[in-house]
């Protein structure tokens, strides 16, 4: 006891000293903003307090240097093997049914796995970037089918999450998930399929506009011919026999190009930097765009040969990101809303099936974006139906929290209880008791919309806070 | 309590001759309130059906006399003897068999060659253009229904202005003041939950939060009115396909049967982006569309509601006439679209593009897509809006 007290005093002293010695250290609300925006929209006071001694710049570097290239968990085990793809055509009814069932179970396994990863990761920003790339290089489980392939793609997203975009683009383009999803696997000489050729320009690198022509799409589709998934290895292969070996003209260059040549030519355009900078701006800062700042960030990306980190660092250092006016102006995605809340409140009876059901009803079923353009985000997240589902979810989480508090001793050793779950509210409530309005500071990034009581050291305060529409924004 | 149908009150000839209406006796006070006057009759519901992904027009309405069709589509062409012939040169894909009775009753209009100049072959830009009624080089954010209702507001007597039953984007209803609610398969539970929402009390100043607050307010007020119609008393009709689209038709029908009247209801069906292995998928999609529309028409007809309904299809683009080697078709340009309803004057409108003069391998267009909107605005609702410069086609009786 006495030791604790001493330790507490010591910490207090250090904190006080550092806040005096370093005039530019973070304020509570700055730290909250930075962590919430680079994480899951809301963040626990414990996390915030860890960052308080840092200067803003150091805090950004701390987040960036914490980025992981591999997951915390090991790979899930899948029931369907991509080598089976070859045999699907010849399966009889019952075999095919059983196969489809295994495919579906694998999707479920994968969704569980990623949700759990997002919950336990020490680097929320890593997973936010993985999610960003998942929504940039879209593929849908319903078409790709094999969980293993979707998982491999997810691993690639993480490997290059804040690394080298050139490598990311290449690795994703020749990954089985993408080859299948955008029909590159079916793109053969004499009669090319333009699906991938169009989307790599429109969605992955340059954006719809006057940067390329329909001819560029047709010509590059010819260049990608020969890319395929070898049915006997279930891996990428360049098949020279189906490749169109004639001269192509692409973006003013002429040559006997293959797919990698096309990627190289696309990435000669500085506009690719601008395109990505704009998308990241909208993801992390605001839907209102400062064009000259975006151009500056795009240039940083381009001039660093598409290394992402220097540009991301600048992004979080922009005046616009730091401007208190932008707080509470972005709508949390369903993944952010659900996982952020669970990370903050804990829920000892977390049922992943329910979690995924809720995410889907809110319009975000992981590995199943609505189409090749991905989730549109922004205000599109909120319709009358999704806002109701969101509020229902929050009520359920809160009920779970309350129940688990009651049944704490009974359920303590249930294996359902995950290691990250911390349902002890006493520190939160104690802080509120010490400083009225503390909880509101933690939970809300915008002024509250309802007039339900949102202060006072009682559980009901937390309920009123998460059920306020202001909790939907970050 | 009076019975369901009696609860509708319809008055006409008020003031300027605009129909004034309300739903539910409990709103008796509205007669003195000009803000509640309707610009749109409650008996004029538009049903928008989006064929998402770009429907292959050439395999929907088939030019079975055109040799080019068969040479451009060695594997995908529908053989002449299988085509449901509607004229001496055009016919339905056999998957549309269930629509034949509507065609024969002259309640189905086919508008041929619908498109616009400088067509955009991107899904997303393409549908943005259709959704906002813009030109190819014009970038707008407000949906065309919202733009139209911005010019002449339907009136507050409706529980809401639009119901979205399809996927989660507002599309034509986006932006503006349009009160849109999105409902799923179980509208009753959702509405009950909505009626219990904690009201918004404080004013908000950022657009994200304003959007959230508006959605909550709109669904709460719609829920109160719609719940009075007791949709929970309307059993499932069970006449629709057990598909996502069938479910949407089911919900829409139950709303209609309960006496819920709104100006627009939007449905959608996806997977039309048939780059590879188009068959048998495309046939299944058309069958889903055709069967559900036919069942809907029959059901509504039986209840005397078919005259109150106008169904319109649309899609971001058609597909390329020449098939690709993957047994699919790539993004194209113009395509036929359909109007159906009790007041539709059936038949062909516009002109079928011939396949010998393609532009860059794609079809030219003959009817501007905004002519469809002009038809809806002027002929169906009697509304005008300067942004729809095109003429109405003359389809509504």
Interface residues (C-beta under 8 A of the other chain):
Chain A: X183 X186 X187 X188 X190 X191 X192 X193 X194 X195 X198 X202 X208 X214 X287 X328 X329 X330 X331 X361 X363 X370 X371 X372 X373 X376 X378 X379 X380 X382 X383 X384 X385 X386 X387 X388 X391 X392 X446 X447 X448 X449 X450 X451 X452 X467 X469 X470 X472 X473
Chain B: X52 X53 X120 X121 X122 X123 X124 X125 X164 X167 X168 X169 X170 X180 X181 X182 X183 X184 X190 X193 X194 X197 X198 X199 X200 X201 X202 X204 X206 X207 X208 X209 X211 X212 X213 X215 X216 X218 X219 X222 X270 X273 X275 X276 X324 X325 X326 X328 X330 X331 X360
